[in-house]
Amino acid sequence: MIPNNKDLSLFWNRWKSIAAVKDNRIHVINPDIVDRPGPRIVDGLDKLAHIIHPEVF
């Protein structure tokens, strides 16, 4: 089950000392895309690339 945004927000807000949490830089990718081997991994890598280097796109 994929947690909803509210649940994820509550989970991560416990660690406000982490820079990514403090700066609201937590990103969620559907685990079905990146955790299962197969052709969809390319879609997951594309999503990660957009998150890590948005200036390239």
Order of alpha helices (4+ residues) and beta strands (2+ residues): alpha-alpha-alpha-alpha
